[in-house]
């Protein structure tokens, strides 16, 4: 049996994270972006060893330096992107980076471009810091979502664009030509770019992930990139991320924020992230084909069991963005599937805005990073509820 198939639902329900505790025990959760799989053995062993020797004190600076160096080397190897070590900062998580990035690199009341449907903290980072959202919805061409740069007319109040690459929830892995077209727009209009690339390791079909800042020095100097080992290695609750600054001026502006306001990474988070980046690649290589097979199975199962649901299989992430408009449910689809199927999905309305034509409130996001057996139960429950 494949190790990723060997999941015990009773063991999953003993976990204390929100995925398996938010809903009653008869509900199968497929909502928040946590994987159900056990972490890579080197990560688990390192954490257990740290607990056994009570290694829970403050980390010395050299451990943070080691982590930044390991991250730099892995980015160079995996993405062909050479980074200056002194422009890599540690954060507690990518969401913190979104809020700090917007508040530090745009002015109060400025407009910030957000490409919907989008992960909810993008919008919260704009409105929560006193900026204004400028919506730029992705366009669906019948096969997949794409950036609609023609809709971005000039606006002198726009100062920043928030990019999600790979994109959550559509699962797009943007191609070089798309990113280069975006780069032309942001350079011509002198915008900053805040690029969330947390799913960079979770790309399918031999596609390359292209960091936006790697396109050119001119693009890099106006881009802040956020990355983490958290999604690919299933350690999100340990809270550790990386911010990569494209210029010394950016870094100096970031460091002008008092250090306590920027937070600090915990010792177990450093331990787990170091092990993930140094020793987790074999586990990740085994994981990706399993996730891709789950994606392909899900696409076939929906066509066979619920063909009314629209689904463009993701090129990256383990998240499926499902169009339920043709079901004619009369209630939000996440409500229907929770009440009638006992399946918990993420509500589409969280990812969109009321005026957009795609009607995100009629979508749901499904997390397929679980065993095939549980995924089959999820789809079967959804189909029977209809």
C-alpha positions as CSV (number, residue, x, y, z in Angstrom):
1,X,0.0,0.0,0.0
2,X,1.2,3.5,-0.8
3,X,2.1,5.3,2.5
4,X,-0.2,8.2,1.5
5,X,-3.1,5.7,1.3
6,X,-2.6,4.5,4.9
7,X,-4.7,7.0,6.8
8,X,-6.7,6.1,9.8
9,X,-9.7,8.3,10.2
10,X,-9.9,7.8,13.9
11,X,-6.3,8.9,14.2
12,X,-7.1,11.9,12.1
13,X,-9.9,12.8,14.4
14,X,-7.6,12.8,17.4
15,X,-5.6,15.7,15.9
16,X,-6.3,19.0,17.5
17,X,-5.9,21.2,14.4
18,X,-8.9,23.1,13.0
19,X,-9.4,20.9,10.0
20,X,-10.6,17.9,12.0
21,X,-12.1,19.7,15.0
22,X,-14.3,22.5,13.6
23,X,-17.1,20.2,12.5
24,X,-18.9,17.3,14.1
25,X,-17.4,13.8,13.9
26,X,-19.8,12.7,11.1
27,X,-18.5,15.4,8.8
28,X,-15.6,14.7,6.3
29,X,-13.5,17.9,6.2
30,X,-12.1,19.0,2.8
31,X,-11.9,22.7,3.4
32,X,-8.8,24.3,5.0
33,X,-5.4,23.9,3.2
34,X,-3.9,21.2,5.5
35,X,-2.9,17.9,4.1
36,X,-4.0,14.7,6.0
37,X,-0.7,12.9,5.4
38,X,2.0,12.3,8.0
39,X,5.0,14.6,7.7
40,X,8.3,13.4,6.2
41,X,10.1,11.1,8.6
42,X,13.2,13.4,9.0
43,X,11.0,16.2,10.2
44,X,9.1,14.0,12.6
45,X,12.3,12.6,14.0
46,X,13.9,16.0,14.5
47,X,10.9,17.3,16.3
48,X,10.7,14.3,18.6
49,X,14.4,14.6,19.4
50,X,14.0,18.3,20.2
51,X,11.3,17.5,22.7
52,X,13.2,14.6,24.2
53,X,16.2,16.9,25.0
54,X,13.9,19.8,25.9
55,X,15.4,22.0,23.2
56,X,12.7,24.6,23.4
57,X,14.6,27.8,24.3
58,X,15.4,30.8,22.2
59,X,17.3,30.1,19.0
60,X,20.8,31.6,18.4
61,X,21.2,33.9,15.4
62,X,23.4,31.2,13.7
63,X,20.4,28.8,13.4
64,X,18.4,31.5,11.6
65,X,21.5,32.1,9.4
66,X,21.7,28.4,8.7
67,X,18.0,28.3,7.7
68,X,18.3,31.3,5.4
69,X,21.3,29.7,3.7
70,X,19.6,26.3,3.2
71,X,16.6,28.1,1.8
72,X,18.7,30.1,-0.6
73,X,20.5,27.0,-1.8
74,X,17.3,25.1,-2.4
75,X,15.7,28.0,-4.3
76,X,18.7,28.1,-6.6
77,X,18.6,24.4,-7.2
78,X,14.9,24.0,-7.6
79,X,13.9,27.3,-9.4
80,X,17.2,28.5,-10.8
81,X,16.9,31.7,-8.9
82,X,20.0,33.1,-7.2
83,X,19.3,35.1,-4.1
84,X,21.5,37.4,-2.0
85,X,21.5,35.9,1.5
86,X,21.2,39.2,3.3
87,X,17.9,40.0,1.5
88,X,16.1,37.0,3.0
89,X,14.2,37.6,6.2
90,X,12.3,35.1,8.4
91,X,8.7,35.7,9.2
92,X,6.2,33.7,11.3
93,X,4.0,33.0,8.2
94,X,3.1,34.2,4.8
95,X,-0.1,35.9,6.0
96,X,2.0,38.1,8.3
97,X,4.1,38.9,5.2
98,X,0.9,40.0,3.3
99,X,-0.1,42.4,6.0
100,X,3.4,43.8,6.6
101,X,4.0,44.1,2.9
102,X,0.9,46.1,2.2
103,X,1.2,48.3,5.2
104,X,5.0,49.0,4.6
105,X,5.1,49.4,0.9
106,X,2.0,51.3,0.0
107,X,0.5,54.5,1.4
108,X,-2.7,54.7,3.5
109,X,-5.8,54.8,1.3
110,X,-3.8,53.7,-1.8
111,X,-5.4,51.2,-4.2
112,X,-4.0,47.6,-4.2
113,X,-4.8,45.2,-7.1
114,X,-6.2,41.8,-6.0
115,X,-6.9,39.1,-8.6
116,X,-10.1,37.3,-7.6
117,X,-11.1,34.6,-6.9
118,X,-8.3,34.8,-4.2
119,X,-7.3,33.5,-0.8
120,X,-9.2,35.5,1.7
121,X,-6.2,37.1,3.6
122,X,-5.3,39.0,0.4
123,X,-8.4,41.1,0.7
124,X,-8.1,41.3,4.5
125,X,-4.5,42.6,4.2
126,X,-5.7,45.4,2.0
127,X,-8.8,46.5,4.0
128,X,-7.3,45.7,7.4
129,X,-4.4,48.2,6.7
130,X,-6.5,51.1,5.5
131,X,-6.0,50.5,1.8
132,X,-8.6,50.1,-0.9
133,X,-9.0,47.0,-3.1
134,X,-8.9,47.3,-6.8
135,X,-10.4,44.0,-8.1
136,X,-9.0,42.5,-11.2
137,X,-10.9,39.2,-11.7
138,X,-9.2,36.3,-13.5
139,X,-11.0,35.4,-16.7
140,X,-12.0,31.8,-17.5
141,X,-11.5,30.9,-21.1
142,X,-13.4,27.6,-20.9
143,X,-10.4,25.6,-20.0
144,X,-8.6,27.5,-17.3
145,X,-8.2,30.9,-15.6
146,X,-6.0,33.6,-16.9
147,X,-5.0,37.1,-15.9
148,X,-7.0,39.9,-17.6
149,X,-4.4,42.6,-17.9
150,X,-6.5,44.5,-20.5
151,X,-9.0,45.3,-17.7
152,X,-6.3,47.1,-15.7
153,X,-6.7,50.6,-17.0
154,X,-4.3,53.2,-15.6
155,X,-5.2,54.5,-12.1
156,X,-2.7,56.9,-10.4
157,X,-3.9,55.8,-7.0
158,X,-2.9,52.2,-7.6
159,X,0.5,51.5,-5.9
160,X,0.7,47.7,-5.5
161,X,-0.4,44.4,-7.1
162,X,-0.8,41.3,-5.0
163,X,0.2,38.2,-7.0
164,X,-0.6,34.6,-6.0
165,X,1.7,32.3,-7.9
166,X,0.7,29.4,-8.1
167,X,-2.8,30.7,-7.7
168,X,-5.1,29.8,-4.8
169,X,-7.9,28.8,-5.4
170,X,-7.8,28.3,-9.2
171,X,-4.7,26.2,-9.1
172,X,-3.0,28.1,-12.0
173,X,0.7,27.8,-12.4
174,X,1.3,31.0,-14.5
175,X,3.5,30.6,-17.5
176,X,6.5,32.8,-18.3
177,X,4.7,34.7,-21.1
178,X,1.8,35.6,-18.7
179,X,4.2,36.7,-16.0
180,X,6.3,38.8,-18.5
181,X,3.1,40.5,-19.6
182,X,2.2,41.3,-16.0
183,X,5.8,42.5,-15.5
184,X,5.5,45.0,-18.4
185,X,2.3,46.4,-16.8
186,X,3.8,46.8,-13.3
187,X,7.0,48.3,-14.5
188,X,5.3,50.8,-16.8
189,X,3.0,51.9,-14.0
190,X,5.6,51.8,-11.3
191,X,3.8,49.4,-9.0
192,X,5.1,47.3,-6.2
193,X,4.4,43.6,-6.4
194,X,3.8,41.4,-3.3
195,X,4.0,37.8,-4.6
196,X,2.8,34.9,-2.5
197,X,4.6,31.8,-3.8
198,X,3.8,29.5,-0.9
199,X,2.6,26.7,-3.3
200,X,5.8,26.8,-5.4
201,X,6.7,23.2,-4.7
202,X,3.3,21.8,-5.5
203,X,3.3,21.9,-9.3
204,X,2.1,19.1,-11.6
205,X,2.7,17.8,-15.1
206,X,6.4,18.7,-15.1
207,X,5.6,22.4,-15.2
208,X,8.2,24.8,-13.9
209,X,7.4,27.3,-11.2
210,X,8.8,30.7,-12.2
211,X,9.3,33.1,-9.3
212,X,8.0,36.5,-10.5
213,X,11.1,38.4,-9.2
214,X,13.4,36.1,-11.2
215,X,12.2,37.6,-14.5
216,X,14.7,40.5,-14.5
217,X,16.6,42.8,-12.1
218,X,14.1,45.5,-13.0
219,X,11.2,43.3,-11.8
220,X,13.1,42.0,-8.8
221,X,13.7,45.5,-7.4
222,X,10.0,46.2,-7.2
223,X,9.0,42.7,-5.9
224,X,8.7,41.2,-2.4
225,X,8.4,37.4,-2.6
226,X,6.9,35.3,0.2
227,X,7.7,31.6,0.4
228,X,7.5,28.8,3.0
229,X,8.0,25.1,3.5
230,X,4.6,25.0,5.2
231,X,2.3,23.8,2.4
232,X,4.5,21.4,0.6
233,X,5.7,19.7,3.8
234,X,2.5,20.0,5.8
235,X,3.9,22.0,8.7
236,X,1.8,25.1,8.5
237,X,1.0,25.2,12.3
238,X,4.7,25.6,13.1
239,X,4.8,29.1,11.6
240,X,7.8,29.9,9.5
241,X,8.1,31.7,6.2
242,X,10.6,33.6,4.1
243,X,10.4,37.1,2.7
244,X,12.8,37.9,-0.2
245,X,13.5,41.5,-0.9
246,X,14.5,42.7,-4.4
247,X,16.7,45.6,-3.3
248,X,18.6,46.9,-0.4
249,X,16.2,49.8,-0.2
250,X,13.3,47.5,0.3
251,X,15.1,45.6,3.0
252,X,16.0,48.8,4.8
253,X,12.3,50.0,4.6
254,X,11.2,46.6,6.1
255,X,13.8,46.7,8.8
256,X,12.6,50.2,9.8
257,X,9.6,48.4,11.4
258,X,10.5,47.7,15.1
259,X,11.8,44.2,15.3
260,X,9.2,43.1,17.9
261,X,6.4,44.1,15.5
262,X,7.9,41.8,12.9
263,X,7.6,38.8,15.2
264,X,10.1,36.0,15.7
265,X,10.2,32.4,14.5
266,X,10.0,29.6,17.1
267,X,12.7,27.0,17.6
268,X,10.6,24.1,16.6
269,X,9.6,25.9,13.4
270,X,13.2,26.4,12.6
271,X,14.0,22.7,13.2
272,X,11.1,21.5,11.0
273,X,11.8,24.0,8.2
274,X,15.5,23.1,8.2
275,X,14.8,19.4,8.0
276,X,12.1,19.9,5.3
277,X,14.4,21.9,3.1
278,X,17.5,19.7,3.7
279,X,16.0,16.2,3.8
280,X,12.4,16.3,2.7
281,X,12.8,16.2,-1.1
282,X,12.5,12.4,-1.4
283,X,9.2,12.6,0.5
284,X,8.0,15.5,-1.7
285,X,8.9,13.5,-4.9
286,X,6.7,10.7,-3.7
287,X,3.9,13.0,-2.7
288,X,3.5,14.9,-6.0
289,X,2.5,11.9,-8.1
290,X,0.0,10.9,-5.5
291,X,-1.6,14.4,-5.4
292,X,-1.6,14.5,-9.2
293,X,-3.3,11.1,-9.3
294,X,-5.9,12.4,-6.8
295,X,-6.5,15.4,-9.0
296,X,-7.0,13.3,-12.1
297,X,-9.2,10.9,-10.3
298,X,-11.3,13.7,-8.9
299,X,-11.8,15.2,-12.4
300,X,-12.9,11.8,-13.8
301,X,-15.2,11.2,-10.8
302,X,-16.9,14.5,-11.1
303,X,-17.5,14.0,-14.8
304,X,-19.1,10.6,-14.1
305,X,-21.0,11.3,-10.9
306,X,-21.7,15.1,-10.9
307,X,-21.2,16.4,-14.4
308,X,-23.0,19.6,-13.7
309,X,-20.1,20.8,-11.6
310,X,-17.6,22.8,-13.6
311,X,-13.9,22.0,-12.8
312,X,-10.7,23.0,-14.4
313,X,-8.1,20.6,-12.9
314,X,-5.4,22.6,-11.1
315,X,-1.9,22.9,-12.5
316,X,-0.6,23.4,-9.0
317,X,-1.7,23.2,-5.3
318,X,-3.9,20.5,-3.9
319,X,-7.1,22.6,-4.1
320,X,-10.0,22.2,-6.5
321,X,-12.1,25.2,-7.4
322,X,-15.6,23.8,-8.2
323,X,-18.3,25.7,-10.1
324,X,-21.7,24.7,-8.7
325,X,-23.8,27.2,-10.5
326,X,-25.5,24.6,-12.7
327,X,-26.7,22.6,-9.7
328,X,-29.4,25.1,-8.9
329,X,-29.2,24.4,-5.2
330,X,-31.1,27.4,-3.9
331,X,-28.6,27.7,-1.0
332,X,-24.9,28.3,-1.0
333,X,-23.2,25.1,-2.2
334,X,-21.0,24.8,0.9
335,X,-24.2,24.9,3.0
336,X,-25.9,22.2,0.9
337,X,-22.9,19.8,1.0
338,X,-22.4,20.3,4.7
339,X,-26.0,19.8,5.6
340,X,-27.0,17.1,3.0
341,X,-23.6,15.3,2.4
342,X,-21.8,16.0,5.7
343,X,-18.8,17.2,3.8
344,X,-17.1,20.5,4.8
345,X,-15.8,22.6,1.9
346,X,-14.5,26.2,1.7
347,X,-17.2,28.7,0.8
348,X,-16.6,30.4,-2.6
349,X,-17.9,33.7,-1.4
350,X,-14.8,34.1,0.8
351,X,-12.6,34.2,-2.4
352,X,-14.5,36.7,-4.5
353,X,-16.5,39.9,-4.3
354,X,-20.2,40.5,-4.8
355,X,-20.1,42.4,-8.1
356,X,-17.9,40.0,-10.1
357,X,-19.6,38.2,-12.9
358,X,-18.2,34.7,-12.1
359,X,-20.3,34.6,-8.9
360,X,-17.9,33.1,-6.5
361,X,-20.7,32.5,-4.0
362,X,-21.7,29.6,-6.2
363,X,-18.3,28.0,-6.0
364,X,-16.6,25.8,-3.3
365,X,-13.0,24.9,-2.8
366,X,-12.2,21.2,-2.1
367,X,-8.9,20.0,-0.6
368,X,-7.9,16.7,-2.2
369,X,-4.7,16.2,-0.2
370,X,-6.0,13.1,1.6
371,X,-6.1,9.4,1.0
372,X,-7.9,8.1,-2.1
373,X,-10.3,6.2,0.1
374,X,-11.4,9.4,1.9
375,X,-11.5,11.3,-1.3
376,X,-13.8,8.7,-2.8
377,X,-16.1,8.9,0.2
378,X,-16.2,12.7,-0.1
379,X,-17.3,12.6,-3.8
380,X,-19.8,9.8,-3.2
381,X,-21.4,11.8,-0.4
382,X,-21.6,14.9,-2.5
383,X,-23.1,12.9,-5.4
384,X,-25.7,11.2,-3.2
385,X,-26.8,14.5,-1.7
386,X,-27.9,15.6,-5.1
